[in-house]
Amino acid sequence: MSDIVGKPLRSAPEPAFDPADQNFVADPYPVFAAMRRQAAVHWHSQLGYAVAVTHAACSAVLRHRSLGRIWTDARPEEQFTAFNLLHRNSLLENEPPAHGRLRRLAAAAFSRGHVDRLRPWVTRRAQALVDQLAERIATEGSADLLAILAAPLPIEVITELLGIPPADRSVLRLWSDSIVKMYESDLDPAHQRDAEQAAADFTAYLRDLLAQRRKFGQPGNDLISDLIAITDVDKAQLSEDELVATVVLLFMAGFEASVNVVGNGVLALMRHRDQWQRLIDDPGLAASAVEELIRYDSPLQLFERTAIAEVIIAGHPVPAGGKIAALLGAAGRDPHAFFQPDRLDISRTPNPHLGFGAGIHYCLGAPLARIEARDALLALCQHLPTLELAGQPRQRPEFVIRGLDHLPVTASVGHRVVR
């Protein structure tokens, strides 16, 4: 074995956080800073695996080929039939060679011009939703940016990408919300049952949708149609279960990440008025602002990996079959990787954040997520430059998926930036 990050560090005390502690969830970054000062990797007895907290250690966890996504069925298996099926067949939960085949097919479908097709549509929808936000503020004095912009935009984008009927958007969002709660630690039995039912309902819905597409034999200009039709070099296609799992993964990743990039990001800008004004004055900073907002308050805080063979990360041995997680929020505030990491700087460059992952599991939908967030910010800057908080935001109680439930904002409606 070799230490792939650096010299072994002294053993650290028990990590100082409880993922269910709402004080910690509200602001985990001071705790992460204290952990980084102690060691690059910590054993977390409550989670049952090690956690990496420095940028170098997290990057190693994500990239090392002896660490993989090895799916273990939720147990008891008979109670999680649908949930386990979705994950056994997911490209995110598989390693080569299965991962390579699944990702090649999904990437080939993506490469058929879908991102370019959606670019002008995303811009128009972002502007329309910001107009709705402005109208609500004008009539009621304030509005929830999460409910009117941050959540609807990614739902509309991912369903437009996939070719899912608009009437079904709300129920798919509810199913996604229930399923992702299974990624939190110590989920109570009621929420576990809800997650399994949501997985079963989502699976049944997609099987019916796939059957309809095949029945009519006229594929549409959407990603699901291309996923059905695409073949690899060996003329192999995605199986029915793989198709369902791929669509569910793309939907959940496309929604859960993007809503929290916009929500967390706008909150950060409202609390750093100088950076908000910089963006208004120079819209050309929108692309780098998106990267900085992802780094500053990562929508995904933790990503697990399992050791295929024994490996050492920053002096911490991970036995074969053992788990280690990258704490992405901690990596994003590492002073060894970022100058003044607790300062929001929308022009920061370079910005090697790990918010979209790294290695073979790098987010397939990252280009589209960047477009959504950029267009949302630009529409807000142009139509609501006087935007400000109208009350206390409400944090979601979960740790792994970091986001808000409520973001009240107000503005002097009618003031627009004219260029």
Summary of the structure (lengths in Angstrom):
residues: 419
radius of gyration: 21.4
end to end distance: 59.0
largest distance: 64.6
contacts: 1416
relative contact order: 0.19
helix: 54%
strand: 10%
